[in-house]
Amino acid sequence: MRNIINLNQDWRFIQEDAGLPNTLPSDWQQIDLPHTWNAVDGHDGNGSYDRGRFWYAKSFRKPVQPLEGGRVYVDIPAAGQQAEVFVNGTSVIYHEGGYSTFRADITELCREDEDNLLVIACSNENKSSVYPQSADFTFYGGLYRGVNLISVPKTHFELEYYGGPGIQITPKTCEDGGALFEIESWVAGGDENFTVMYSVLDARGKEVAAGVRPADDTKLTLYVPEAHLWEIDAPYLYTVTATLQRRNEAYDEVSARVGVRSFSCDPEKGFIINGKEIPLRGVSRHQDQLYKGNALTREDHYEDARLIKELGANTIRLAHYQHSQDFYDACDEMGFVVWAEIPFISVMNPDPDAHQNCISQMKELIIQNYNHPSICFWGISNEILIGGISDQLVENHKELNALCKELDPTRLTTIAHVTMTPVDSPVHYITDVESYNHYFGWYGGRMEDNGPWMDHFHEVHPEICLGLSEYGCEGIITYHGPNPACKDYSEEYQALYHEHMAKMLDERPWIWSSHVWNMFDFGCAARDEGGVAGRNNKGLMTMDRKTKKDSYYIYQAYWSKEPVLHLCGRRYAQRAGGTTEIRVYSNHPRVALYLNGKLVEEKSADKVFVFRAALEEGQNIVTAVSGDLKDSMTLEKVEKEPAIYVLPEVNERAEGVANWFKLAGDLDLKAPMEFPEGKYSIRDTMEEISKCPEAFAIVAEAVKLAMNMKVAPGEGMWDMMKGMSLEKVGEMAGSMLPEGFVESLNGKLNKFDKV
């Protein structure tokens, strides 16, 4: 029978390209898996992280296989981003793509009854043929999901086909309340002496259907009467087992947990599961934690899923790559509807090998995850128009969509458009459903622009199922104030933003899905924003999972079926002024507020309760009460609030904008913009303008003032932004920019000759 041997203990690692060793190195660092060499520098704020080709080594004994002709495979659930595997000095497999399982047969290279040397070279260096090419997150390197050996008899279920499980199950509902289980398995080395026995067990372990097929024709449909459905609130799981049998002996066995459900999307009704209209409301998730990087344990994955469930979310977008099987398992068990995608993101590399890598990663994603009932959507790309559009880009998308339909006609395909994707773009109508990443109220425009934009698109394209695949803003729990505003990075502004977005989405159930960006703060070594470098701080929770920001609780109030009562602003602990605003989130209809034991006010509201109270000198105890629910915090009245509450850049930015216009005093900002030949303008890309240092200095200042982002060739977010024109950047910033700002930028650039 199959034997899976965990090899995660006692490895040797060296963080340099040391080359292939002949024996187990004694001078390399001793480590256990999972492991990434970017666990700290991937998000510590130093501006970069180590990207190279580094080496792992381990000795092992060949597993004993009692049957003659047994095979041994090395099984690697993921290795970031490229990896080559050697056994006893011989290369056995090279894999490109940092997020999926790959395996190799190493039987003939293993020595009997003595130590064997397994060496793996991992690289997270940039390679033109491997996605992601450029993105707003850290590309962690390493063996961050561990390594296994799999010992099987000579005849066994397939292990080498795109890292798949060797079995594929498609449950389908029947009108009579039963379900059909269409099953197919793949057998390596079988002959007429072998059969495959299939069994369906219910959640209690009772067999409810069974069948047998010869090993050379393993397709079979089983019927389960009175089937339990996999529901969001009751995710019932069956276990399907395939046993490879020879005479009276089982040779190999594989199994998968599956769910019976039907689903669809409608432009007016939104998401429909098992005949019920249920808007999908949830979050996006990256797979890293503070000072662990992406080297997470099964317990880490399940804890993330539990925290999302506690929020009340019913959907998760797993950005921007294939996640761990542990997390998909958790989603199956907890009833999340999952959007799973490949890292075809931000910039399309024209290298034909890069497109083949997209195809390969899509095949791995679907084949390895086909059986998970939580997955309902395959995502083919994210914000890919940041790097511009071309006929080839459109054709590549059509090919990826067709591939998804060929491999899995049961699920829907989707895409995440960057906000600047035109309403009439040729990338529409490729996938079954579509979504946009919009940051109105953070990177551009006002938060109030989100609803009207969605309404307008819905009116122009009433036949497209439209979702909101990303939205959010930074919230850093150090920053506070009585007058929160966009780009102040305060916890209060983030909460106000999400108050608006939660209400906007609640009023539009036809939006088939929405995903907050992001559930957790995550690593992005290139970022330097809001005084917290190395991370994207848009999470509803901090990267260490220790703190739920106030914005977490507004969604809990909207989405959770459990009673919710939360006092906002507990970290805004020292407050000045005659009175202060106190906000409470609750899914109860009435809330009372008490200050130092005295009733301030009791009021009715929908989710958001706003009170004003006059704090007494010194410390004050604030209590919110609704029925049996109570929440309390302590606030101190002070003459002057701590300076740490305000990000210094907030005031500097206002001064910078004033100075910008002062220096543009000789320009007529009301005159039509000009685009003289041979001169720079806002229609040129940042990469083109960077050829002239003087002109680019003006661009860098403008982007910093407009979006509080630093841009410089070869640094930070350059790879993502270099192909964007200043005109596009201005469109993104929208009403955030003062009147005349874009015109003044264009006028300043007009003074420079093109290089």
Buried (B, 14 or more C-beta within 10 A) or exposed (E): BBEEBEBBEEBBBBBEEBEBBEEBBEEBEEBEBBBBBBBBBBBBEEBEBBBEBBBBBBBBBBBEBEEEEBBBBBBBBBBBBBBBBBBBEEBBBEBBBBBBBBBBBBBEBBEEEEEBBBBBBBBBEEBEBBBBBBBBBBBBBBBBBBBBBBBBBBBBBBBBBBBBBBBBBBBBBEEEEBBBBBBBBBBBBBEEEBBBBBBBBBEEEEEBBEBEBBBEEBEBBBBBEEBBBBBBEEBBBBBBBBBBBBEEEEBBBBBBBBBBBBBBBEBEBBBBBBEEEBBBBBBBBBBBBBEBBBBBBBEBBBBBBEBBBEBBBBBBBBBBBBBBBBBBBBBBBBBBBBBBBBBBBBBBBEBEEBBEBBBBBBBBBBBBBBBBBBBBBBBBBBBBBBBBBEEEBBEBBBBBBEBBBEBBEEBBBBBBBBBBBEEEEEBBEBBBBBBBBBBBBBBBBBBEBBBEBBEEBBEEBEEBBBBBBBBBBBBBBBBBBBEBEBBBBBBBBBBBBBBBBBBBBBEBBBBBBBBBBBBBBBBBBBBBBBBBBBBBBBBBBBBEBEBBBBBBBBBBBBBBEEEBBBBBBBBBBBBBEEEBBBBBBBBBEEBBBBBEEEEBBBBEBEBBBEBEBEBEEEEBEBBBBBEEBEBEBEBEBBEEBEEEBBBEBBEEBEEBBEEBBEEBEEBEBEEEBEBEEEBBBBBBBBBBBBEBEEBBEBBBBBBBBBBBBBBEBEEBBBBBBBBBBBBBBBBBBBBBBBEBBBBBBBBBBBEBEBE
